[in-house]
Amino acid sequence: MKKGLLGSDMVLIDVVLSVLGLAPPQGLTDSMSQSKTLSLMVVIGLLLFAGFIGFLVYMAGLS
């Protein structure tokens, strides 16, 4: 069983990355399980992307 950044399962990140089409999920999750820095960068990137999409939806609702 793969362990994530904080010891939790990596199943959720596998699903998110495959839905977004970011690289082969197996290779990326293997690298993320070995590198805390990469894991943090991917999580921050996903949060920023989600925030940008939320901002666009908010702006579209104002008009």
Protein Blocks (a to p, Z undefined) as FASTA:
>chain_A
ZZdfkopafklmmmmmmmnopajfklmmmmmmmmmklmmmmmmmmmmmmmmmmmmmmmmm
mZZ
